[in-house]
Amino acid sequence: MRKMPLHTKIFIGMLIGSIAGGVAQAAYGLSNPNLTWWVKEVTQPVGNIFLRLTLLVVIPLLFSALVLGVADVGDLKQLGRIGMKALGLTVVLSGIAVALAVAGVAIVQPGKGISEERRHELTSLYGDETAAETAVEKAKEGKGFGETVLGFVPENPVEEAARPSFGGALPFMLFAVLFGIALSTIEAEKALPVKTFLEGIFAVSLRLIDMAMKLAPVGVAALMFGTAAKLGVEAFTALGKYAGLVLVVLAVHLIITYSIALVVVAKRNPLEFFRQIREVILTAFGTSSSNATLPTALRVGEEEVGIPREINSFVLTVGATANQNGTALFEGITVLFLAQVFGVALALPDQLAVIGLCILAGVGTAGVPGGSWPMIAAICGTVGVPPTAIALTRGIDRILDMSRTVVNVVGDMTIAACVAGPKRSQPEL
């Protein structure tokens, strides 16, 4: 018999934790001291161990992925029109994706159904209450334009790296982007050792995520027990609205935005295009990994879609890391949803900052299952949401991960088709 897939184990863990927590709440009540002790001393520490194993990889993963992604995209002087057009389309499509996310959250407001009492329960479950309140207050403070811009530029990147949960992630990300741009402009023989080292850091970071995910079924069960026992129906109603919103907005971006780009820019028939890449879509949905889907995408792009090899290879290879439309959209919805749940009011400038961060994080997100969560945690800390709050949404992530991977990979294929232009008819032999 085949071993049970990890995502199935995680789903079973979520169900067990949720049902057990709901039964415990119904049997003992919210204020029962024994239930409070069990959550605080048993399930919460177990869940937080899993979360910390995920979060500890934020800085090495963020730095290595961003530098490598920008270094590959940044070598535009050799790639000319292909690189510039691919980069422009990446920014535009990612911007549209996150704008759709912001609009969707503003309309549906999935996190608004949580009462103030439940918010305090959430804060006690997912983070230090004093630190979280301090972060929220800082996020609400008004800043002048000059002070805001200056805050983006790190004086000491190492110091910023030491506090990713409290505003250090953004300046550190800027440092990584500048590092990647500089790396792309130096001599190849000098850049190669740095790239090789960073590729090793990236690979180790992914392995650490993989190791942490081995504990995911138990960690998710423990976290969901605490959520169900302390929050009950309110939390799961909000989670259902959140998951539905993610799937709907992903579908809108996949079907409408990409179709418009194919018609207007690539001069291609969207129905024919989606038929040609159906194998890529199924592979992406099944693996939840842009990197694992890359070999199939390269073959289908050249053989079925008719994209020239030089365009196909460059755009799809770089896009597997640097163009994560679906992930940027998902990160935007998740951050704004958690901000609503925790009562963090984000003004328009803050929401625009989230859009920019999600576009940037899309470049630095690993194209593997679960690779977006360290980035989401970093963005949460920047806007005043406890980074450990990602635990609230981890249990239902599998179907969302599969769906956003489809949007990521189809986005890569769409950009490659747009760069290539109309399909040329093959001469008869």
Secondary structure, 3 states (H helix, E strand, C coil): CCCCCHHHHHHHHHHHHHHHHHHHHHHHCCCCHHHHHHHHHHHHHHHHHHHHHHHCCHHHHHHHHHHHHHHHHHCHHHHCHHHHHHHHHHHHHHHHHHHHHHHHHHHHCCCCCCCHHHHHHHHHHHCCHHHHHHHHHHHHCCCCHHHHHHHHCCCCHHHHHCCHHHCCHHHHHHHHHHHHHHHHHCCHHHHHHHHHHHHHHHHHHHHHHHHHHCCHHHHHHHHHHHHHHHHCHHHHHHHHHHHHHHHHHHHHHHHHHHHHHHHHHHCCCHHHHHHHCHHHHHHHHHHCCHHHHHHHHHHHHHHCCCCCHHHHHHHHHHHHHHCCHHHHHHHHHHHHHHHHHCCCCCCHHHHHHHHHHHHHHHHCCCCCCCCCHHHHHHHHHHHCCCHHHHHHHHCCHHHHHHHHHHHHHHHHHHHHHHHHCCCCCCCCC
